Amino acid sequence: MKFHLRRVLGEATTNFEELDTLLKGIEACLNSRPICPERTDPNDLSAITPGHFLIGEPLVAVPDLDLTQLKQNTLSRWQRIQQMRRHFWNRWKDEYLCQLQRRVKWMKPQPNLKTGDMVVIKEENLPPQNWRLGRVTEVHVDPTDEKALVRAVTVRTANGILKRPINKLVLLPGCEKEDEEGTSDSV
């Protein structure tokens, strides 16, 4: 988090209130990330977040404008803080999802996604604190592939059904332990 905060702040000067506002926004971003499915029910798309442990429910973001493309000299101080928060979100979200999706090629076999897994769908330009979640409903294997590796899956989201390649999906961190242990206890 410190790395991204330094990159976002750069040489900017902020007063205490502005820095506090920015840090609260960053805190909300970090505490909104999905950890594991709330229930094992395949029709449920809700996930447990650190916000559940802090306030007992998921954090809700106030809709904001995308100010990342505006020039610095045209922004008010509040808009500048919102722009910094958005920059932080974009950088941190991409790195966080890449870290979760880390695949060790050719060294050891990785488990395939399977029906019922809850995934985060990688999408550009999502507003801060919004994660697009889905459940795998069908796996697509190339019939000519002798290793039977899953290359694409059909995912059910709150907005409909999508077919996505697995490199655009990230298995929730809580689902990996269930797969390793061979159990799927309800949380």
C-alpha positions in Angstrom: 0.0 0.0 0.0 2.8 2.4 0.8 4.4 1.9 -2.6 1.2 2.9 -4.4 0.5 5.8 -2.0 3.9 7.2 -2.8 3.3 6.8 -6.5 -0.1 8.5 -6.3 1.0 11.4 -4.1 4.3 12.0 -5.9 5.4 15.6 -5.3 1.9 16.8 -4.4 1.5 18.9 -1.3 -1.6 18.2 0.8 -2.8 19.5 4.1 -3.8 17.2 6.9 -7.5 17.1 6.0 -6.8 16.3 2.4 -4.4 13.5 3.3 -6.9 12.2 5.9 -9.6 12.1 3.2 -7.3 10.3 0.8 -6.3 7.7 3.4 -9.9 7.1 4.4 -10.8 6.5 0.7 -7.8 4.1 0.3 -8.8 2.3 3.5 -12.3 1.8 2.1 -10.7 0.4 -1.2 -8.6 -2.1 0.8 -11.4 -3.2 3.0 -13.8 -3.7 0.1 -11.9 -6.6 -1.5 -13.6 -9.9 -1.6 -12.0 -12.6 0.5 -14.2 -15.7 0.1 -17.8 -16.6 -0.7 -20.3 -15.8 2.0 -22.2 -19.1 1.4 -21.6 -22.2 -0.6 -24.9 -21.8 -2.4 -24.1 -21.6 -6.1 -26.8 -19.0 -6.6 -25.3 -16.6 -4.0 -22.9 -14.0 -5.4 -22.0 -12.2 -2.2 -18.6 -12.4 -0.7 -17.1 -11.7 2.7 -14.8 -8.7 2.8 -12.7 -7.1 5.5 -15.5 -4.6 5.9 -17.7 -7.4 7.3 -15.3 -7.8 10.2 -15.0 -4.1 10.8 -18.7 -2.9 10.6 -20.6 -6.1 10.1 -21.6 -5.5 6.5 -20.0 -4.8 3.1 -18.7 -1.2 2.5 -20.8 0.8 0.1 -19.1 3.3 -2.2 -20.6 6.7 -3.1 -20.6 7.0 -6.9 -17.9 9.3 -8.1 -16.8 10.8 -11.4 -13.8 9.6 -13.3 -11.4 12.5 -13.0 -8.3 10.7 -14.1 -8.2 12.3 -17.6 -8.5 15.9 -16.5 -5.5 18.2 -16.2 -4.2 19.0 -12.7 -4.6 22.8 -13.1 -8.4 22.5 -13.8 -9.2 20.5 -10.7 -10.4 21.8 -7.4 -8.6 20.4 -4.3 -11.4 18.0 -3.6 -11.4 16.7 -7.2 -7.6 16.3 -7.0 -8.0 14.1 -3.9 -10.7 12.0 -5.7 -8.4 11.7 -8.7 -5.6 10.5 -6.4 -7.9 7.9 -4.9 -9.0 6.7 -8.3 -5.3 6.4 -9.4 -4.5 4.4 -6.3 -7.5 2.1 -6.9 -6.5 1.4 -10.5 -2.9 0.7 -9.6 -3.6 -1.4 -6.5 -6.5 -3.4 -8.0 -4.5 -4.4 -11.0 -1.5 -5.5 -8.9 -3.7 -7.2 -6.3 -5.6 -9.3 -8.9 -2.3 -10.2 -10.7 -0.8 -11.3 -7.4 -3.9 -13.5 -6.7 -3.8 -14.9 -10.2 -0.1 -15.8 -10.2 0.4 -18.9 -12.2 3.6 -21.0 -12.1 3.9 -22.1 -15.7 5.2 -25.6 -16.4 6.7 -26.1 -12.9 3.7 -27.9 -11.3 0.2 -28.5 -12.4 -2.3 -25.9 -11.3 -5.9 -26.8 -10.3 -8.5 -26.0 -13.0 -11.4 -23.8 -12.3 -14.5 -25.9 -11.7 -18.3 -25.4 -11.6 -19.4 -23.5 -8.5 -16.1 -21.6 -8.0 -16.6 -17.9 -7.2 -14.4 -15.6 -9.2 -13.5 -12.0 -9.6 -13.9 -10.8 -13.2 -11.1 -8.6 -14.3 -12.5 -5.4 -15.9 -11.0 -2.0 -16.6 -12.5 1.2 -15.4 -14.5 -0.2 -12.5 -15.1 2.5 -9.9 -13.4 2.2 -6.5 -14.7 -0.4 -4.2 -16.6 -2.3 -6.9 -15.7 -5.8 -7.7 -17.5 -7.8 -10.4 -18.1 -11.3 -8.9 -19.4 -14.4 -10.6 -19.9 -18.1 -10.2 -18.5 -20.6 -12.7 -21.5 -22.5 -14.3 -19.6 -24.4 -17.0 -16.0 -25.1 -17.9 -14.8 -25.4 -21.6 -12.0 -27.8 -22.3 -10.4 -28.1 -25.7 -11.2 -31.7 -26.8 -7.8 -32.0 -28.6 -5.9 -31.0 -25.4 -4.5 -34.2 -23.8 -3.9 -32.4 -20.5 -7.6 -31.4 -20.3 -6.8 -27.9 -19.2 -9.6 -25.4 -18.8 -9.1 -22.5 -21.2 -12.5 -20.7 -20.8 -15.5 -20.8 -18.6 -19.1 -19.6 -18.5 -19.7 -17.3 -15.5 -23.0 -16.2 -14.0 -23.0 -12.7 -12.7 -25.6 -10.4 -11.3 -26.1 -8.9 -14.8 -26.2 -12.1 -16.8 -24.1 -14.9 -18.2 -20.7 -14.4 -19.7 -18.1 -16.6 -21.4 -14.6 -15.5 -20.4 -11.0 -16.9 -20.8 -9.4 -17.9 -17.5 -6.8 -15.2 -17.7 -9.6 -12.7 -17.2 -10.8 -14.4 -14.0 -9.3 -14.7 -10.5 -10.4 -17.3 -8.1 -11.3 -15.8 -4.7 -8.5 -16.4 -2.1 -10.9 -18.3 0.2 -11.8 -20.8 -2.5 -8.2 -22.0 -2.9 -8.0 -23.4 0.6 -11.3 -25.3 0.2 -9.8 -26.8 -3.0 -6.6 -27.8 -1.3 -8.3 -29.3 1.7 -10.9 -31.1 -0.4 -13.7 -29.7 1.8 -16.3 -27.0 1.1 -17.4 -26.0 4.6 -19.9 -23.2 4.8 -18.5 -19.9 6.2 
